[in-house]
Amino acid sequence: MKSGNTVVKNYFFKKFKELKLPKAVISISSIPTIENDEKNASYPFEYHISVKSDVFVKSFAYISEEDIILSDNFFDLEPNISREFKIYSKKKDLNIADLEFISLNQLLN
């Protein structure tokens, strides 16, 4: 435990392709924030993203043809627990709904 946050490690006793992962209903919300950060001057628009699922999701990842940078490339989602990350973009009007995501849950169903 670090600063009130809980660290979760999932262990699997089968190969990922052998897991029986249920279909997930994933909710995604975003709050666009405009920051001209010196570190990301070429990607000045920052979007705070929150994702949540009704079931465990293995290896959630955004895929996009847009020129973006993600604070987390992929991660697991625990059921009913929001996970937050950031997307940095060159576009002020990036539509988060147009970005696609993928997970092992989708691939194995």
C-alpha positions in Angstrom: 0.0 0.0 0.0 1.4 3.4 -1.0 -0.3 6.8 -0.1 -3.7 5.2 0.4 -3.6 3.4 -2.9 -3.8 -0.4 -3.1 -1.5 -2.3 -5.4 -3.2 -5.4 -6.9 -1.2 -8.2 -8.6 -3.2 -10.8 -10.5 -1.7 -14.3 -10.9 -3.0 -16.7 -13.5 -2.4 -20.5 -13.3 -3.2 -21.0 -17.0 -1.9 -19.5 -20.2 -3.8 -16.3 -21.2 -5.2 -18.0 -24.3 -6.8 -20.6 -22.0 -8.6 -18.2 -19.7 -12.3 -18.0 -19.8 -12.8 -14.2 -19.6 -16.4 -12.9 -19.7 -17.6 -10.2 -22.1 -17.3 -6.8 -20.4 -19.4 -3.7 -20.4 -16.9 -0.9 -20.2 -17.8 2.7 -19.4 -15.5 5.5 -20.5 -15.6 9.1 -19.5 -13.3 12.0 -20.2 -12.5 15.5 -18.9 -10.5 17.5 -21.4 -7.9 19.7 -19.9 -5.8 22.1 -21.8 -2.3 22.5 -20.4 0.7 23.8 -22.2 3.2 21.7 -20.3 6.9 22.4 -21.1 7.6 18.6 -21.2 4.9 17.9 -23.7 5.0 21.1 -25.8 4.2 19.2 -29.0 1.2 17.4 -27.3 -0.4 20.4 -25.4 -3.9 18.9 -24.9 -4.3 16.6 -22.0 -7.4 14.4 -21.5 -8.1 12.7 -18.2 -9.8 9.3 -18.9 -11.7 7.1 -16.5 -12.6 3.6 -17.4 -14.7 1.1 -15.5 -15.9 -2.4 -16.2 -18.6 -4.7 -14.7 -16.2 -7.7 -14.8 -12.4 -8.3 -14.7 -10.7 -7.2 -18.0 -7.3 -8.5 -18.9 -5.0 -6.2 -20.8 -7.2 -3.2 -21.6 -5.5 -1.0 -24.3 -6.4 1.9 -26.5 -5.6 1.5 -30.2 -5.7 4.5 -32.5 -4.5 6.0 -35.7 -4.5 9.4 -34.0 -1.2 10.9 -33.0 -1.5 10.5 -29.2 0.6 9.6 -26.2 -0.9 7.5 -23.4 0.2 7.6 -19.8 -0.5 3.9 -19.5 -0.4 1.7 -22.6 -2.3 -1.2 -21.2 -3.5 -2.5 -17.9 -6.0 -4.8 -16.2 -9.3 -3.6 -15.0 -10.7 -4.9 -11.7 -14.6 -5.2 -11.6 -16.4 -2.0 -10.6 -13.2 -0.1 -9.9 -12.4 3.0 -11.9 -9.0 3.3 -13.5 -7.7 6.7 -14.6 -5.0 7.6 -17.1 -4.2 10.4 -19.5 -4.1 10.9 -23.2 -1.9 13.6 -24.6 -2.9 14.9 -28.1 -2.0 17.6 -30.6 -5.8 18.1 -31.2 -7.9 20.3 -29.0 -11.1 18.5 -30.2 -10.0 14.9 -29.9 -13.1 12.7 -29.7 -12.5 10.0 -27.1 -15.5 8.0 -28.4 -13.8 7.6 -31.8 -10.8 5.9 -30.2 -11.0 2.1 -30.1 -9.9 -0.2 -27.3 -9.1 -3.9 -27.2 -8.7 -6.4 -24.4 -8.1 -10.2 -24.1 -11.8 -10.4 -23.1 -12.7 -9.3 -26.6 -10.2 -11.5 -28.3 -11.0 -14.7 -26.5 -14.8 -14.4 -26.9 
